[in-house]
Amino acid sequence: MARADRRRRTLRRNLAFSAIAVVLVLYLTELGLRLGGVQPAYQADAIGGWRMLPQTDHQQMTGREGTSFVLTTNADGLRTTLRPARTPGVPRVALLGDSTTFGWGVNDGETVADSLAAALEAQGRHVEVLNGGQPGYTTTQMEQIFHTVVARYQPDLTVVFVPMHDDNRVLVSDREHLEGAAGPTAWVRTQLALNSRIYQVLRQAIFPLTAEAALVPGRDASAEVRVPRVSAAERDDNFDRIRSDAKAFHGTVAIGHLPFLADLLGEVRDERFSGPWARTYSERTGTPIVDLRTCCVDKGGEALVLPLDHGHLNATGNRLVGEAAAVEIGKLVGGPTPPP
């Protein structure tokens, strides 16, 4: 009996020493990788979509695709000359979205927001239009910028254009990055992605496409565990939060869809994820939809996008989309009724 007890104590001691040795090896390996400059698997700045610098004045911008354009932002990093203080009696519309809403690739005065304001003015409706778009943004980031910045401008109507970035596959969702993981499994996944260099080295050795911070749906055929930047449930919550903030100053919110090149060419076969989601959310909450996907079919196609960047509209494309948006948004916003 004594020998059995000694064997058990010896076994426990050996297991304890082995566990300590494993932990020590992992710690030293992790430390060595950090000192060697290995970065964690998830890096927010690699995904993009953080707010533009404030107070830029006719800044010359050049994109990776060679696009060159002039950009001006206000004190809040928004591409607008509007200030938070409202003009008495003048309705205000805010557009939230990603780089297409922002107007990547076109000069000041050539964005969808600028074209929308001009088209409403041509209808006889004087409406202030706030460009709240930011490159790379998801609806989670739109909710954040609305809560912290755009709500101070108190728009009567906010149109949130749902971006494809929501559906991109990443290691840590935007909500998890901003607010922490919900649940133990998600916590383990996010901690590994955010902190472990060993995890980064192992995934680079095992999985393809690990160098890409965000995978477009259809390119994520890998065994690696990734999640959407914004899940459907998180998108619901983002819109609920925006609507709640807007309600505080009697503002309303609409769901928006902008056209892609396939829409402009009339070649869309499979509906993008945001369509079914938007209809379901609209039916449940009564939120209106501003759908511009088919607004400009057969009006030029490739002639409406940047020549080296077909993911973004050029000035002509923005003008046509803004004119189409004025028809839909004119039904939702107040102001003088246009003449017949």
C-alpha positions as CSV (number, residue, x, y, z in Angstrom):
1,M,0.0,0.0,0.0
2,A,2.9,2.3,0.9
3,R,4.6,1.5,-2.4
4,A,1.4,2.3,-4.3
5,D,1.1,5.6,-2.5
6,R,4.8,6.4,-3.4
7,R,4.1,5.5,-7.1
8,R,1.1,7.8,-7.1
9,R,3.1,10.7,-5.5
10,T,6.0,10.1,-7.9
11,L,3.5,10.1,-10.9
12,R,1.9,13.3,-9.7
13,R,5.3,14.9,-9.2
14,N,6.5,13.8,-12.6
15,L,3.3,15.2,-14.2
16,A,3.7,18.4,-12.3
17,F,7.3,18.8,-13.5
18,S,6.3,17.9,-17.0
19,A,3.6,20.5,-17.0
20,I,6.0,23.1,-15.7
21,A,8.5,22.2,-18.3
22,V,5.9,22.5,-21.1
23,V,4.7,25.8,-19.8
24,L,8.3,27.1,-19.5
25,V,9.1,25.9,-23.1
26,L,6.0,27.6,-24.4
27,Y,6.7,30.8,-22.5
28,L,10.3,30.9,-23.8
29,T,9.2,30.2,-27.3
30,E,6.5,32.9,-27.1
31,L,9.1,35.3,-25.7
32,G,11.6,34.5,-28.4
33,L,9.0,34.9,-31.2
34,R,8.0,38.3,-29.7
35,L,11.6,39.5,-29.5
36,G,12.1,38.2,-33.1
37,G,9.4,40.6,-34.3
38,V,6.6,38.1,-34.9
39,Q,3.2,39.9,-34.8
40,P,0.0,38.4,-33.5
41,A,-2.4,36.9,-35.9
42,Y,-5.1,39.6,-35.7
43,Q,-4.1,43.2,-36.3
44,A,-6.9,45.7,-36.6
45,D,-4.9,48.2,-38.7
46,A,-4.3,45.4,-41.3
47,I,-8.1,45.1,-41.8
48,G,-8.6,48.8,-42.3
49,G,-11.6,51.0,-41.8
50,W,-10.5,53.4,-39.1
51,R,-11.5,57.0,-39.2
52,M,-9.8,59.4,-41.6
53,L,-7.6,62.2,-40.1
54,P,-9.4,65.3,-39.2
55,Q,-8.8,68.8,-40.7
56,T,-7.2,67.7,-43.9
57,D,-7.4,70.5,-46.5
58,H,-7.4,69.5,-50.1
59,Q,-5.1,66.6,-49.4
60,Q,-3.8,64.8,-52.4
61,M,-4.5,61.1,-52.0
62,T,-3.1,58.2,-54.0
63,G,-4.5,54.7,-53.7
64,R,-2.7,51.4,-54.2
65,E,-4.4,51.1,-57.6
66,G,-2.9,54.4,-58.8
67,T,-6.1,56.4,-58.2
68,S,-5.3,60.1,-57.3
69,F,-7.9,62.5,-55.8
70,V,-8.3,65.5,-53.6
71,L,-9.7,65.1,-50.1
72,T,-10.9,67.5,-47.4
73,T,-12.2,66.5,-44.0
74,N,-13.7,68.4,-41.1
75,A,-12.7,68.4,-37.4
76,D,-14.4,65.0,-36.9
77,G,-12.6,63.3,-39.8
78,L,-15.8,63.4,-42.0
79,R,-15.8,64.3,-45.6
80,T,-18.1,67.3,-45.2
81,T,-18.2,71.0,-44.6
82,L,-21.2,70.7,-42.3
83,R,-20.9,71.5,-38.6
84,P,-22.9,69.8,-35.8
85,A,-25.1,72.9,-35.3
86,R,-28.3,72.6,-37.4
87,T,-29.5,75.3,-39.8
88,P,-33.0,76.2,-38.6
89,G,-35.8,74.8,-40.8
90,V,-33.4,72.8,-43.1
91,P,-33.7,69.0,-43.1
92,R,-30.5,67.0,-42.7
93,V,-29.6,63.6,-44.1
94,A,-26.6,61.5,-43.1
95,L,-25.1,58.8,-45.2
96,L,-23.1,56.0,-43.4
97,G,-21.1,53.5,-45.4
98,D,-17.7,52.3,-46.5
99,S,-15.3,53.7,-49.1
100,T,-18.0,53.9,-51.8
101,T,-20.1,56.2,-49.7
102,F,-17.0,58.1,-48.6
103,G,-16.1,58.7,-52.3
104,W,-12.8,56.9,-52.6
105,G,-11.1,57.9,-55.8
106,V,-13.1,61.1,-56.6
107,N,-12.4,64.7,-55.7
108,D,-14.3,66.8,-53.2
109,G,-17.7,67.7,-54.5
110,E,-18.0,64.4,-56.5
111,T,-19.3,62.0,-53.9
112,V,-22.7,60.3,-53.6
113,A,-23.5,62.7,-50.8
114,D,-22.6,65.7,-52.9
115,S,-24.6,64.4,-55.8
116,L,-27.6,63.6,-53.6
117,A,-27.6,67.2,-52.2
118,A,-27.5,68.7,-55.7
119,A,-30.2,66.4,-57.0
120,L,-32.5,67.3,-54.0
121,E,-31.8,70.9,-54.6
122,A,-32.8,70.5,-58.3
123,Q,-36.1,69.0,-57.0
124,G,-36.7,72.2,-55.0
125,R,-35.7,70.5,-51.7
126,H,-33.0,72.3,-49.8
127,V,-31.5,69.5,-47.7
128,E,-28.1,69.3,-45.9
129,V,-26.4,66.0,-46.7
130,L,-23.7,64.7,-44.3
131,N,-21.1,62.3,-45.7
132,G,-20.4,59.9,-42.8
133,G,-18.7,57.2,-45.0
134,Q,-15.3,55.8,-44.0
135,P,-13.1,53.5,-46.0
136,G,-13.3,49.8,-45.0
137,Y,-16.1,50.3,-42.5
138,T,-18.6,47.6,-41.4
139,T,-21.9,48.3,-39.8
140,T,-20.3,47.7,-36.4
141,Q,-17.9,50.6,-37.0
142,M,-20.8,52.7,-38.4
143,E,-22.7,52.2,-35.2
144,Q,-19.6,53.4,-33.3
145,I,-19.1,56.5,-35.4
146,F,-22.8,57.3,-35.3
147,H,-22.8,57.0,-31.5
148,T,-19.7,59.1,-31.0
149,V,-19.7,61.5,-33.8
150,V,-22.6,61.6,-36.3
151,A,-25.4,61.7,-33.7
152,R,-24.1,65.2,-32.6
153,Y,-25.1,66.4,-36.1
154,Q,-28.7,65.2,-35.4
155,P,-29.7,64.1,-38.9
156,D,-33.4,63.8,-39.5
157,L,-32.7,60.7,-41.6
158,T,-29.7,58.4,-41.6
159,V,-29.2,56.0,-44.4
160,V,-26.9,53.1,-43.5
161,F,-25.5,51.5,-46.6
162,V,-24.7,47.9,-45.7
163,P,-21.2,47.0,-47.0
164,M,-19.7,43.7,-48.2
165,H,-17.1,44.2,-45.4
166,D,-19.6,42.8,-43.0
167,D,-19.4,39.4,-44.6
168,N,-15.6,39.2,-44.9
169,R,-14.0,36.4,-42.8
170,V,-11.6,37.4,-40.1
171,L,-10.1,35.9,-36.9
172,V,-11.8,38.3,-34.6
173,S,-15.1,40.1,-35.4
174,D,-15.3,43.8,-35.1
175,R,-17.6,43.6,-32.1
176,E,-15.2,41.2,-30.4
177,H,-12.3,43.6,-31.1
178,L,-14.2,46.6,-29.6
179,E,-16.1,45.0,-26.8
180,G,-14.6,41.5,-26.1
181,A,-15.7,38.0,-26.8
182,A,-19.1,36.7,-25.9
183,G,-18.7,33.1,-24.6
184,P,-15.8,30.8,-23.6
185,T,-15.1,29.4,-27.1
186,A,-15.0,32.8,-28.7
187,W,-12.7,34.0,-25.8
188,V,-10.2,31.3,-26.5
189,R,-10.2,32.1,-30.2
190,T,-9.8,35.8,-29.7
191,Q,-7.1,35.5,-27.1
192,L,-5.0,33.2,-29.4
193,A,-5.5,35.6,-32.3
194,L,-4.8,38.7,-30.3
195,N,-1.9,37.6,-28.2
196,S,-0.2,34.3,-29.1
197,R,2.8,34.4,-31.5
198,I,3.0,30.6,-31.3
199,Y,-0.5,30.5,-32.7
200,Q,0.5,32.8,-35.6
201,V,3.5,30.7,-36.5
202,L,1.5,27.5,-36.4
203,R,-1.4,28.9,-38.6
204,Q,1.1,30.2,-41.1
205,A,2.6,26.7,-41.4
206,I,-0.7,24.9,-41.6
207,F,-3.3,27.1,-43.3
208,P,-3.3,28.9,-46.7
209,L,-4.2,32.5,-47.1
210,T,-3.1,33.4,-43.6
211,A,-1.3,36.5,-44.9
212,E,-4.8,38.0,-45.8
213,A,-6.3,39.7,-42.8
214,A,-9.8,39.4,-44.2
215,L,-11.1,36.8,-46.7
216,V,-13.8,37.6,-49.2
217,P,-16.6,35.0,-49.0
218,G,-15.8,32.2,-51.5
219,R,-12.1,32.5,-50.8
220,D,-12.3,31.1,-47.3
221,A,-12.2,27.4,-48.3
222,S,-9.8,26.7,-45.5
223,A,-10.0,24.7,-42.3
224,E,-9.0,27.7,-40.3
225,V,-11.6,29.0,-38.0
226,R,-12.8,32.4,-39.1
227,V,-15.9,34.4,-38.4
228,P,-17.7,37.2,-40.3
229,R,-16.5,40.7,-39.4
230,V,-20.2,41.3,-38.6
231,S,-22.7,38.4,-38.0
232,A,-26.4,38.8,-38.8
233,A,-27.1,39.0,-35.1
234,E,-24.5,41.7,-34.6
235,R,-25.9,43.6,-37.6
236,D,-29.3,43.5,-36.0
237,D,-27.9,44.9,-32.9
238,N,-25.9,47.6,-34.8
239,F,-29.1,48.9,-36.4
240,D,-31.0,48.6,-33.2
241,R,-28.4,50.8,-31.5
242,I,-28.3,53.4,-34.3
243,R,-32.1,53.6,-34.3
244,S,-32.1,54.0,-30.5
245,D,-29.5,56.8,-30.7
246,A,-31.4,58.5,-33.5
247,K,-34.7,58.3,-31.6
248,A,-33.2,60.5,-28.9
249,F,-33.3,63.5,-31.3
250,H,-36.4,62.3,-33.3
251,G,-34.3,61.0,-36.2
252,T,-35.1,58.0,-38.4
253,V,-32.9,55.4,-40.0
254,A,-33.1,53.6,-43.3
255,I,-31.2,50.6,-44.7
256,G,-29.3,51.3,-47.9
257,H,-27.9,49.3,-50.8
258,L,-25.4,50.7,-53.3
259,P,-24.7,49.2,-56.7
260,F,-21.6,47.2,-57.6
261,L,-20.2,46.8,-61.1
262,A,-22.2,43.6,-61.6
263,D,-25.3,45.5,-60.7
264,L,-24.5,48.2,-63.1
265,L,-24.0,45.7,-65.9
266,G,-27.1,43.8,-65.0
267,E,-25.2,40.6,-64.4
268,V,-26.1,39.8,-60.8
269,R,-27.2,36.2,-60.5
270,D,-27.0,35.5,-56.7
271,E,-28.4,38.1,-54.3
272,R,-25.8,39.4,-51.9
273,F,-26.3,38.6,-48.2
274,S,-27.6,42.0,-47.3
275,G,-30.7,41.7,-49.4
276,P,-32.5,38.9,-47.5
277,W,-31.2,40.3,-44.2
278,A,-32.5,43.8,-44.9
279,R,-36.0,42.5,-45.9
280,T,-36.2,40.5,-42.7
281,Y,-35.0,43.3,-40.5
282,S,-37.3,45.8,-42.3
283,E,-40.4,43.6,-41.8
284,R,-39.6,43.2,-38.1
285,T,-38.8,46.8,-37.3
286,G,-40.5,48.9,-40.0
287,T,-37.1,50.3,-41.1
288,P,-37.4,51.6,-44.7
289,I,-35.0,50.4,-47.4
290,V,-33.3,52.6,-50.0
291,D,-32.3,50.1,-52.7
292,L,-30.1,51.6,-55.4
293,R,-28.6,48.4,-56.8
294,T,-30.5,48.5,-60.0
295,C,-30.7,52.3,-60.4
296,C,-28.2,52.6,-63.2
297,V,-28.3,49.4,-65.2
298,D,-27.3,49.9,-68.8
299,K,-26.2,53.5,-68.1
300,G,-22.5,52.8,-68.8
301,G,-21.4,49.8,-66.7
302,E,-17.6,50.0,-66.6
303,A,-17.8,53.7,-67.6
304,L,-19.3,54.4,-64.1
305,V,-16.4,52.9,-62.1
306,L,-12.8,53.8,-61.7
307,P,-10.7,52.5,-64.5
308,L,-8.2,50.6,-62.4
309,D,-10.5,50.0,-59.4
310,H,-13.9,48.6,-60.4
311,G,-15.0,48.4,-56.8
312,H,-15.6,52.2,-56.6
313,L,-17.8,54.5,-58.5
314,N,-16.3,57.4,-60.5
315,A,-17.7,60.9,-60.5
316,T,-20.3,60.1,-63.2
317,G,-21.3,57.0,-61.3
318,N,-21.7,58.9,-58.1
319,R,-23.8,61.5,-59.9
320,L,-26.2,58.9,-61.3
321,V,-26.5,57.1,-58.0
322,G,-27.0,60.4,-56.1
323,E,-29.8,61.3,-58.5
324,A,-31.5,58.0,-58.0
325,A,-31.0,58.3,-54.3
326,A,-32.7,61.7,-54.3
327,V,-35.9,60.1,-55.6
328,E,-36.0,57.5,-52.8
329,I,-34.7,59.7,-50.0
330,G,-37.0,62.5,-51.1
331,K,-39.9,60.3,-50.1
332,L,-38.5,59.9,-46.6
333,V,-37.2,63.4,-45.7
334,G,-39.1,66.6,-45.1
335,G,-38.7,69.9,-46.7
336,P,-40.4,71.9,-49.5
337,T,-42.4,69.7,-51.9
338,P,-40.9,69.8,-55.4
339,P,-43.0,71.2,-58.2
340,P,-44.9,68.8,-60.4
